[in-house]
Amino acid sequence: MNTRAEPASEPSEGGPTDSSDAPDRRFDGPWLAALAATVVVWTLLYAVDSVFLTPETPTGATVAFAHGYLLAPLATATLLLDALSLAERRVVDLGVFKWLYALAVLPAPPVALLYYAHREWLKPADADLLGGL
């Protein structure tokens, strides 16, 4: 399965809007940084929720909603977008593993550390693997 958008026709050569230098990538973005930030915030909110808050209070319900229904799906989406970006740039294709990691990250976003270790293990010498960080 190819997730890369193929142009419908050949681009014109030498035109003023020639974009042959800039690749057309649909999945570019700071996905690894967004994933790291989401996992850190989820972990902090989960720790505060489990240690200090009770579910019966409005604050406890709000924090539980934030880490359970907002940040966990956000972590899953950024993980999938990072994997699609790597495949689109032809750095590495994780195949079915990206879906397994996504299913594991949905209930527990810190599992994204395993995803990061896996992508680092597959391509440890690539300088662009960190997404330009």
Chimera marker file (.cmm) of the C-alpha trace (Angstrom):
<marker_set name="trace">
<marker id="1" x="0.000" y="0.000" z="0.000" r="1" g="1" b="0" radius="0.5"/>
<marker id="2" x="1.385" y="3.330" z="-1.005" r="1" g="1" b="0" radius="0.5"/>
<marker id="3" x="0.481" y="6.398" z="1.058" r="1" g="1" b="0" radius="0.5"/>
<marker id="4" x="2.355" y="8.805" z="-1.168" r="1" g="1" b="0" radius="0.5"/>
<marker id="5" x="0.366" y="11.085" z="-3.453" r="1" g="1" b="0" radius="0.5"/>
<marker id="6" x="1.422" y="10.618" z="-7.038" r="1" g="1" b="0" radius="0.5"/>
<marker id="7" x="1.033" y="13.567" z="-9.429" r="1" g="1" b="0" radius="0.5"/>
<marker id="8" x="-1.638" y="13.134" z="-12.085" r="1" g="1" b="0" radius="0.5"/>
<marker id="9" x="0.567" y="14.539" z="-14.841" r="1" g="1" b="0" radius="0.5"/>
<marker id="10" x="4.188" y="15.335" z="-15.422" r="1" g="1" b="0" radius="0.5"/>
<marker id="11" x="5.278" y="18.736" z="-14.061" r="1" g="1" b="0" radius="0.5"/>
<marker id="12" x="6.290" y="21.366" z="-16.595" r="1" g="1" b="0" radius="0.5"/>
<marker id="13" x="9.997" y="21.939" z="-16.870" r="1" g="1" b="0" radius="0.5"/>
<marker id="14" x="11.471" y="25.374" z="-16.324" r="1" g="1" b="0" radius="0.5"/>
<marker id="15" x="8.205" y="27.053" z="-15.342" r="1" g="1" b="0" radius="0.5"/>
<marker id="16" x="8.169" y="29.921" z="-12.845" r="1" g="1" b="0" radius="0.5"/>
<marker id="17" x="6.272" y="27.776" z="-10.348" r="1" g="1" b="0" radius="0.5"/>
<marker id="18" x="8.545" y="24.788" z="-10.770" r="1" g="1" b="0" radius="0.5"/>
<marker id="19" x="8.583" y="23.023" z="-7.416" r="1" g="1" b="0" radius="0.5"/>
<marker id="20" x="11.003" y="20.241" z="-8.269" r="1" g="1" b="0" radius="0.5"/>
<marker id="21" x="13.283" y="21.354" z="-5.418" r="1" g="1" b="0" radius="0.5"/>
<marker id="22" x="10.529" y="21.149" z="-2.801" r="1" g="1" b="0" radius="0.5"/>
<marker id="23" x="9.111" y="17.630" z="-2.398" r="1" g="1" b="0" radius="0.5"/>
<marker id="24" x="5.350" y="17.318" z="-2.019" r="1" g="1" b="0" radius="0.5"/>
<marker id="25" x="4.918" y="15.523" z="1.306" r="1" g="1" b="0" radius="0.5"/>
<marker id="26" x="1.554" y="15.153" z="2.965" r="1" g="1" b="0" radius="0.5"/>
<marker id="27" x="2.764" y="13.928" z="6.348" r="1" g="1" b="0" radius="0.5"/>
<marker id="28" x="5.580" y="16.344" z="7.169" r="1" g="1" b="0" radius="0.5"/>
<marker id="29" x="5.433" y="17.914" z="10.565" r="1" g="1" b="0" radius="0.5"/>
<marker id="30" x="7.019" y="17.990" z="13.995" r="1" g="1" b="0" radius="0.5"/>
<marker id="31" x="5.354" y="14.702" z="14.916" r="1" g="1" b="0" radius="0.5"/>
<marker id="32" x="8.081" y="13.347" z="17.169" r="1" g="1" b="0" radius="0.5"/>
<marker id="33" x="8.212" y="16.551" z="19.215" r="1" g="1" b="0" radius="0.5"/>
<marker id="34" x="4.404" y="16.606" z="19.439" r="1" g="1" b="0" radius="0.5"/>
<marker id="35" x="4.401" y="12.960" z="20.509" r="1" g="1" b="0" radius="0.5"/>
<marker id="36" x="6.997" y="13.607" z="23.212" r="1" g="1" b="0" radius="0.5"/>
<marker id="37" x="5.105" y="16.632" z="24.547" r="1" g="1" b="0" radius="0.5"/>
<marker id="38" x="1.816" y="14.728" z="24.559" r="1" g="1" b="0" radius="0.5"/>
<marker id="39" x="3.329" y="11.773" z="26.420" r="1" g="1" b="0" radius="0.5"/>
<marker id="40" x="4.936" y="14.045" z="29.029" r="1" g="1" b="0" radius="0.5"/>
<marker id="41" x="1.720" y="15.995" z="29.649" r="1" g="1" b="0" radius="0.5"/>
<marker id="42" x="-0.331" y="12.772" z="29.740" r="1" g="1" b="0" radius="0.5"/>
<marker id="43" x="2.055" y="11.257" z="32.292" r="1" g="1" b="0" radius="0.5"/>
<marker id="44" x="1.923" y="14.345" z="34.504" r="1" g="1" b="0" radius="0.5"/>
<marker id="45" x="-1.868" y="14.545" z="34.380" r="1" g="1" b="0" radius="0.5"/>
<marker id="46" x="-2.220" y="10.823" z="35.017" r="1" g="1" b="0" radius="0.5"/>
<marker id="47" x="0.107" y="11.046" z="38.030" r="1" g="1" b="0" radius="0.5"/>
<marker id="48" x="-1.744" y="14.044" z="39.450" r="1" g="1" b="0" radius="0.5"/>
<marker id="49" x="-5.073" y="12.321" z="38.831" r="1" g="1" b="0" radius="0.5"/>
<marker id="50" x="-4.105" y="9.056" z="40.486" r="1" g="1" b="0" radius="0.5"/>
<marker id="51" x="-2.259" y="10.559" z="43.467" r="1" g="1" b="0" radius="0.5"/>
<marker id="52" x="-4.049" y="13.771" z="44.384" r="1" g="1" b="0" radius="0.5"/>
<marker id="53" x="-7.519" y="13.845" z="42.843" r="1" g="1" b="0" radius="0.5"/>
<marker id="54" x="-10.698" y="11.884" z="43.377" r="1" g="1" b="0" radius="0.5"/>
<marker id="55" x="-13.077" y="11.172" z="40.489" r="1" g="1" b="0" radius="0.5"/>
<marker id="56" x="-16.056" y="12.606" z="42.372" r="1" g="1" b="0" radius="0.5"/>
<marker id="57" x="-14.745" y="16.164" z="42.184" r="1" g="1" b="0" radius="0.5"/>
<marker id="58" x="-15.089" y="18.397" z="39.115" r="1" g="1" b="0" radius="0.5"/>
<marker id="59" x="-11.322" y="18.878" z="38.966" r="1" g="1" b="0" radius="0.5"/>
<marker id="60" x="-10.729" y="15.125" z="39.099" r="1" g="1" b="0" radius="0.5"/>
<marker id="61" x="-13.244" y="14.525" z="36.334" r="1" g="1" b="0" radius="0.5"/>
<marker id="62" x="-11.725" y="17.265" z="34.190" r="1" g="1" b="0" radius="0.5"/>
<marker id="63" x="-8.191" y="15.951" z="34.566" r="1" g="1" b="0" radius="0.5"/>
<marker id="64" x="-9.329" y="12.379" z="33.905" r="1" g="1" b="0" radius="0.5"/>
<marker id="65" x="-11.158" y="13.535" z="30.778" r="1" g="1" b="0" radius="0.5"/>
<marker id="66" x="-8.094" y="15.476" z="29.607" r="1" g="1" b="0" radius="0.5"/>
<marker id="67" x="-5.653" y="12.593" z="29.858" r="1" g="1" b="0" radius="0.5"/>
<marker id="68" x="-8.089" y="9.853" z="28.878" r="1" g="1" b="0" radius="0.5"/>
<marker id="69" x="-10.117" y="11.370" z="26.063" r="1" g="1" b="0" radius="0.5"/>
<marker id="70" x="-7.955" y="14.188" z="24.708" r="1" g="1" b="0" radius="0.5"/>
<marker id="71" x="-4.274" y="13.397" z="25.173" r="1" g="1" b="0" radius="0.5"/>
<marker id="72" x="-4.314" y="9.615" z="24.652" r="1" g="1" b="0" radius="0.5"/>
<marker id="73" x="-5.940" y="9.832" z="21.184" r="1" g="1" b="0" radius="0.5"/>
<marker id="74" x="-3.655" y="12.764" z="20.349" r="1" g="1" b="0" radius="0.5"/>
<marker id="75" x="-0.623" y="10.629" z="21.190" r="1" g="1" b="0" radius="0.5"/>
<marker id="76" x="-1.988" y="7.837" z="18.986" r="1" g="1" b="0" radius="0.5"/>
<marker id="77" x="-2.556" y="10.205" z="16.079" r="1" g="1" b="0" radius="0.5"/>
<marker id="78" x="0.899" y="11.780" z="16.313" r="1" g="1" b="0" radius="0.5"/>
<marker id="79" x="2.513" y="8.339" z="16.466" r="1" g="1" b="0" radius="0.5"/>
<marker id="80" x="0.714" y="7.296" z="13.298" r="1" g="1" b="0" radius="0.5"/>
<marker id="81" x="1.573" y="10.551" z="11.542" r="1" g="1" b="0" radius="0.5"/>
<marker id="82" x="5.236" y="10.174" z="12.501" r="1" g="1" b="0" radius="0.5"/>
<marker id="83" x="5.274" y="6.627" z="11.124" r="1" g="1" b="0" radius="0.5"/>
<marker id="84" x="3.591" y="7.788" z="7.901" r="1" g="1" b="0" radius="0.5"/>
<marker id="85" x="6.094" y="10.628" z="7.600" r="1" g="1" b="0" radius="0.5"/>
<marker id="86" x="9.005" y="8.193" z="7.932" r="1" g="1" b="0" radius="0.5"/>
<marker id="87" x="7.510" y="5.932" z="5.279" r="1" g="1" b="0" radius="0.5"/>
<marker id="88" x="6.818" y="8.856" z="2.961" r="1" g="1" b="0" radius="0.5"/>
<marker id="89" x="10.396" y="10.108" z="3.252" r="1" g="1" b="0" radius="0.5"/>
<marker id="90" x="11.540" y="6.515" z="2.646" r="1" g="1" b="0" radius="0.5"/>
<marker id="91" x="13.507" y="6.469" z="5.889" r="1" g="1" b="0" radius="0.5"/>
<marker id="92" x="11.840" y="3.361" z="7.276" r="1" g="1" b="0" radius="0.5"/>
<marker id="93" x="8.501" y="1.617" z="6.866" r="1" g="1" b="0" radius="0.5"/>
<marker id="94" x="7.241" y="0.119" z="10.121" r="1" g="1" b="0" radius="0.5"/>
<marker id="95" x="4.481" y="-1.809" z="8.384" r="1" g="1" b="0" radius="0.5"/>
<marker id="96" x="2.005" y="-3.479" z="10.720" r="1" g="1" b="0" radius="0.5"/>
<marker id="97" x="4.033" y="-2.439" z="13.775" r="1" g="1" b="0" radius="0.5"/>
<marker id="98" x="2.785" y="1.152" z="13.508" r="1" g="1" b="0" radius="0.5"/>
<marker id="99" x="-0.763" y="-0.125" z="14.038" r="1" g="1" b="0" radius="0.5"/>
<marker id="100" x="0.280" y="-2.335" z="16.949" r="1" g="1" b="0" radius="0.5"/>
<marker id="101" x="2.034" y="0.616" z="18.583" r="1" g="1" b="0" radius="0.5"/>
<marker id="102" x="-1.025" y="2.805" z="17.954" r="1" g="1" b="0" radius="0.5"/>
<marker id="103" x="-3.299" y="0.275" z="19.650" r="1" g="1" b="0" radius="0.5"/>
<marker id="104" x="-0.911" y="0.029" z="22.599" r="1" g="1" b="0" radius="0.5"/>
<marker id="105" x="-0.497" y="3.812" z="22.906" r="1" g="1" b="0" radius="0.5"/>
<marker id="106" x="-4.236" y="4.501" z="22.988" r="1" g="1" b="0" radius="0.5"/>
<marker id="107" x="-4.731" y="3.279" z="26.583" r="1" g="1" b="0" radius="0.5"/>
<marker id="108" x="-1.176" y="4.082" z="27.755" r="1" g="1" b="0" radius="0.5"/>
<marker id="109" x="0.771" y="6.758" z="25.822" r="1" g="1" b="0" radius="0.5"/>
<marker id="110" x="4.135" y="6.072" z="27.550" r="1" g="1" b="0" radius="0.5"/>
<marker id="111" x="4.302" y="2.949" z="25.341" r="1" g="1" b="0" radius="0.5"/>
<marker id="112" x="5.439" y="5.452" z="22.683" r="1" g="1" b="0" radius="0.5"/>
<marker id="113" x="8.921" y="5.053" z="24.181" r="1" g="1" b="0" radius="0.5"/>
<marker id="114" x="8.970" y="1.536" z="22.724" r="1" g="1" b="0" radius="0.5"/>
<marker id="115" x="7.957" y="2.972" z="19.357" r="1" g="1" b="0" radius="0.5"/>
<marker id="116" x="10.796" y="5.487" z="19.545" r="1" g="1" b="0" radius="0.5"/>
<marker id="117" x="13.295" y="2.774" z="20.499" r="1" g="1" b="0" radius="0.5"/>
<marker id="118" x="12.085" y="0.625" z="17.597" r="1" g="1" b="0" radius="0.5"/>
<marker id="119" x="12.409" y="3.411" z="15.026" r="1" g="1" b="0" radius="0.5"/>
<marker id="120" x="15.842" y="4.320" z="16.421" r="1" g="1" b="0" radius="0.5"/>
<marker id="121" x="16.921" y="0.671" z="16.215" r="1" g="1" b="0" radius="0.5"/>
<marker id="122" x="15.791" y="0.379" z="12.594" r="1" g="1" b="0" radius="0.5"/>
<marker id="123" x="17.697" y="3.462" z="11.416" r="1" g="1" b="0" radius="0.5"/>
<marker id="124" x="20.183" y="4.627" z="14.116" r="1" g="1" b="0" radius="0.5"/>
<marker id="125" x="22.653" y="6.359" z="11.768" r="1" g="1" b="0" radius="0.5"/>
<marker id="126" x="20.131" y="8.587" z="9.947" r="1" g="1" b="0" radius="0.5"/>
<marker id="127" x="20.534" y="12.231" z="11.001" r="1" g="1" b="0" radius="0.5"/>
<marker id="128" x="17.058" y="13.199" z="9.718" r="1" g="1" b="0" radius="0.5"/>
<marker id="129" x="15.352" y="10.536" z="11.822" r="1" g="1" b="0" radius="0.5"/>
<marker id="130" x="14.604" y="12.982" z="14.620" r="1" g="1" b="0" radius="0.5"/>
<marker id="131" x="12.645" y="15.181" z="12.253" r="1" g="1" b="0" radius="0.5"/>
<marker id="132" x="15.128" y="18.045" z="12.075" r="1" g="1" b="0" radius="0.5"/>
<marker id="133" x="15.572" y="18.478" z="15.830" r="1" g="1" b="0" radius="0.5"/>
<link id1="1" id2="2" r="1" g="1" b="0" radius="0.2"/>
<link id1="2" id2="3" r="1" g="1" b="0" radius="0.2"/>
<link id1="3" id2="4" r="1" g="1" b="0" radius="0.2"/>
<link id1="4" id2="5" r="1" g="1" b="0" radius="0.2"/>
<link id1="5" id2="6" r="1" g="1" b="0" radius="0.2"/>
<link id1="6" id2="7" r="1" g="1" b="0" radius="0.2"/>
<link id1="7" id2="8" r="1" g="1" b="0" radius="0.2"/>
<link id1="8" id2="9" r="1" g="1" b="0" radius="0.2"/>
<link id1="9" id2="10" r="1" g="1" b="0" radius="0.2"/>
<link id1="10" id2="11" r="1" g="1" b="0" radius="0.2"/>
<link id1="11" id2="12" r="1" g="1" b="0" radius="0.2"/>
<link id1="12" id2="13" r="1" g="1" b="0" radius="0.2"/>
<link id1="13" id2="14" r="1" g="1" b="0" radius="0.2"/>
<link id1="14" id2="15" r="1" g="1" b="0" radius="0.2"/>
<link id1="15" id2="16" r="1" g="1" b="0" radius="0.2"/>
<link id1="16" id2="17" r="1" g="1" b="0" radius="0.2"/>
<link id1="17" id2="18" r="1" g="1" b="0" radius="0.2"/>
<link id1="18" id2="19" r="1" g="1" b="0" radius="0.2"/>
<link id1="19" id2="20" r="1" g="1" b="0" radius="0.2"/>
<link id1="20" id2="21" r="1" g="1" b="0" radius="0.2"/>
<link id1="21" id2="22" r="1" g="1" b="0" radius="0.2"/>
<link id1="22" id2="23" r="1" g="1" b="0" radius="0.2"/>
<link id1="23" id2="24" r="1" g="1" b="0" radius="0.2"/>
<link id1="24" id2="25" r="1" g="1" b="0" radius="0.2"/>
<link id1="25" id2="26" r="1" g="1" b="0" radius="0.2"/>
<link id1="26" id2="27" r="1" g="1" b="0" radius="0.2"/>
<link id1="27" id2="28" r="1" g="1" b="0" radius="0.2"/>
<link id1="28" id2="29" r="1" g="1" b="0" radius="0.2"/>
<link id1="29" id2="30" r="1" g="1" b="0" radius="0.2"/>
<link id1="30" id2="31" r="1" g="1" b="0" radius="0.2"/>
<link id1="31" id2="32" r="1" g="1" b="0" radius="0.2"/>
<link id1="32" id2="33" r="1" g="1" b="0" radius="0.2"/>
<link id1="33" id2="34" r="1" g="1" b="0" radius="0.2"/>
<link id1="34" id2="35" r="1" g="1" b="0" radius="0.2"/>
<link id1="35" id2="36" r="1" g="1" b="0" radius="0.2"/>
<link id1="36" id2="37" r="1" g="1" b="0" radius="0.2"/>
<link id1="37" id2="38" r="1" g="1" b="0" radius="0.2"/>
<link id1="38" id2="39" r="1" g="1" b="0" radius="0.2"/>
<link id1="39" id2="40" r="1" g="1" b="0" radius="0.2"/>
<link id1="40" id2="41" r="1" g="1" b="0" radius="0.2"/>
<link id1="41" id2="42" r="1" g="1" b="0" radius="0.2"/>
<link id1="42" id2="43" r="1" g="1" b="0" radius="0.2"/>
<link id1="43" id2="44" r="1" g="1" b="0" radius="0.2"/>
<link id1="44" id2="45" r="1" g="1" b="0" radius="0.2"/>
<link id1="45" id2="46" r="1" g="1" b="0" radius="0.2"/>
<link id1="46" id2="47" r="1" g="1" b="0" radius="0.2"/>
<link id1="47" id2="48" r="1" g="1" b="0" radius="0.2"/>
<link id1="48" id2="49" r="1" g="1" b="0" radius="0.2"/>
<link id1="49" id2="50" r="1" g="1" b="0" radius="0.2"/>
<link id1="50" id2="51" r="1" g="1" b="0" radius="0.2"/>
<link id1="51" id2="52" r="1" g="1" b="0" radius="0.2"/>
<link id1="52" id2="53" r="1" g="1" b="0" radius="0.2"/>
<link id1="53" id2="54" r="1" g="1" b="0" radius="0.2"/>
<link id1="54" id2="55" r="1" g="1" b="0" radius="0.2"/>
<link id1="55" id2="56" r="1" g="1" b="0" radius="0.2"/>
<link id1="56" id2="57" r="1" g="1" b="0" radius="0.2"/>
<link id1="57" id2="58" r="1" g="1" b="0" radius="0.2"/>
<link id1="58" id2="59" r="1" g="1" b="0" radius="0.2"/>
<link id1="59" id2="60" r="1" g="1" b="0" radius="0.2"/>
<link id1="60" id2="61" r="1" g="1" b="0" radius="0.2"/>
<link id1="61" id2="62" r="1" g="1" b="0" radius="0.2"/>
<link id1="62" id2="63" r="1" g="1" b="0" radius="0.2"/>
<link id1="63" id2="64" r="1" g="1" b="0" radius="0.2"/>
<link id1="64" id2="65" r="1" g="1" b="0" radius="0.2"/>
<link id1="65" id2="66" r="1" g="1" b="0" radius="0.2"/>
<link id1="66" id2="67" r="1" g="1" b="0" radius="0.2"/>
<link id1="67" id2="68" r="1" g="1" b="0" radius="0.2"/>
<link id1="68" id2="69" r="1" g="1" b="0" radius="0.2"/>
<link id1="69" id2="70" r="1" g="1" b="0" radius="0.2"/>
<link id1="70" id2="71" r="1" g="1" b="0" radius="0.2"/>
<link id1="71" id2="72" r="1" g="1" b="0" radius="0.2"/>
<link id1="72" id2="73" r="1" g="1" b="0" radius="0.2"/>
<link id1="73" id2="74" r="1" g="1" b="0" radius="0.2"/>
<link id1="74" id2="75" r="1" g="1" b="0" radius="0.2"/>
<link id1="75" id2="76" r="1" g="1" b="0" radius="0.2"/>
<link id1="76" id2="77" r="1" g="1" b="0" radius="0.2"/>
<link id1="77" id2="78" r="1" g="1" b="0" radius="0.2"/>
<link id1="78" id2="79" r="1" g="1" b="0" radius="0.2"/>
<link id1="79" id2="80" r="1" g="1" b="0" radius="0.2"/>
<link id1="80" id2="81" r="1" g="1" b="0" radius="0.2"/>
<link id1="81" id2="82" r="1" g="1" b="0" radius="0.2"/>
<link id1="82" id2="83" r="1" g="1" b="0" radius="0.2"/>
<link id1="83" id2="84" r="1" g="1" b="0" radius="0.2"/>
<link id1="84" id2="85" r="1" g="1" b="0" radius="0.2"/>
<link id1="85" id2="86" r="1" g="1" b="0" radius="0.2"/>
<link id1="86" id2="87" r="1" g="1" b="0" radius="0.2"/>
<link id1="87" id2="88" r="1" g="1" b="0" radius="0.2"/>
<link id1="88" id2="89" r="1" g="1" b="0" radius="0.2"/>
<link id1="89" id2="90" r="1" g="1" b="0" radius="0.2"/>
<link id1="90" id2="91" r="1" g="1" b="0" radius="0.2"/>
<link id1="91" id2="92" r="1" g="1" b="0" radius="0.2"/>
<link id1="92" id2="93" r="1" g="1" b="0" radius="0.2"/>
<link id1="93" id2="94" r="1" g="1" b="0" radius="0.2"/>
<link id1="94" id2="95" r="1" g="1" b="0" radius="0.2"/>
<link id1="95" id2="96" r="1" g="1" b="0" radius="0.2"/>
<link id1="96" id2="97" r="1" g="1" b="0" radius="0.2"/>
<link id1="97" id2="98" r="1" g="1" b="0" radius="0.2"/>
<link id1="98" id2="99" r="1" g="1" b="0" radius="0.2"/>
<link id1="99" id2="100" r="1" g="1" b="0" radius="0.2"/>
<link id1="100" id2="101" r="1" g="1" b="0" radius="0.2"/>
<link id1="101" id2="102" r="1" g="1" b="0" radius="0.2"/>
<link id1="102" id2="103" r="1" g="1" b="0" radius="0.2"/>
<link id1="103" id2="104" r="1" g="1" b="0" radius="0.2"/>
<link id1="104" id2="105" r="1" g="1" b="0" radius="0.2"/>
<link id1="105" id2="106" r="1" g="1" b="0" radius="0.2"/>
<link id1="106" id2="107" r="1" g="1" b="0" radius="0.2"/>
<link id1="107" id2="108" r="1" g="1" b="0" radius="0.2"/>
<link id1="108" id2="109" r="1" g="1" b="0" radius="0.2"/>
<link id1="109" id2="110" r="1" g="1" b="0" radius="0.2"/>
<link id1="110" id2="111" r="1" g="1" b="0" radius="0.2"/>
<link id1="111" id2="112" r="1" g="1" b="0" radius="0.2"/>
<link id1="112" id2="113" r="1" g="1" b="0" radius="0.2"/>
<link id1="113" id2="114" r="1" g="1" b="0" radius="0.2"/>
<link id1="114" id2="115" r="1" g="1" b="0" radius="0.2"/>
<link id1="115" id2="116" r="1" g="1" b="0" radius="0.2"/>
<link id1="116" id2="117" r="1" g="1" b="0" radius="0.2"/>
<link id1="117" id2="118" r="1" g="1" b="0" radius="0.2"/>
<link id1="118" id2="119" r="1" g="1" b="0" radius="0.2"/>
<link id1="119" id2="120" r="1" g="1" b="0" radius="0.2"/>
<link id1="120" id2="121" r="1" g="1" b="0" radius="0.2"/>
<link id1="121" id2="122" r="1" g="1" b="0" radius="0.2"/>
<link id1="122" id2="123" r="1" g="1" b="0" radius="0.2"/>
<link id1="123" id2="124" r="1" g="1" b="0" radius="0.2"/>
<link id1="124" id2="125" r="1" g="1" b="0" radius="0.2"/>
<link id1="125" id2="126" r="1" g="1" b="0" radius="0.2"/>
<link id1="126" id2="127" r="1" g="1" b="0" radius="0.2"/>
<link id1="127" id2="128" r="1" g="1" b="0" radius="0.2"/>
<link id1="128" id2="129" r="1" g="1" b="0" radius="0.2"/>
<link id1="129" id2="130" r="1" g="1" b="0" radius="0.2"/>
<link id1="130" id2="131" r="1" g="1" b="0" radius="0.2"/>
<link id1="131" id2="132" r="1" g="1" b="0" radius="0.2"/>
<link id1="132" id2="133" r="1" g="1" b="0" radius="0.2"/>
</marker_set>
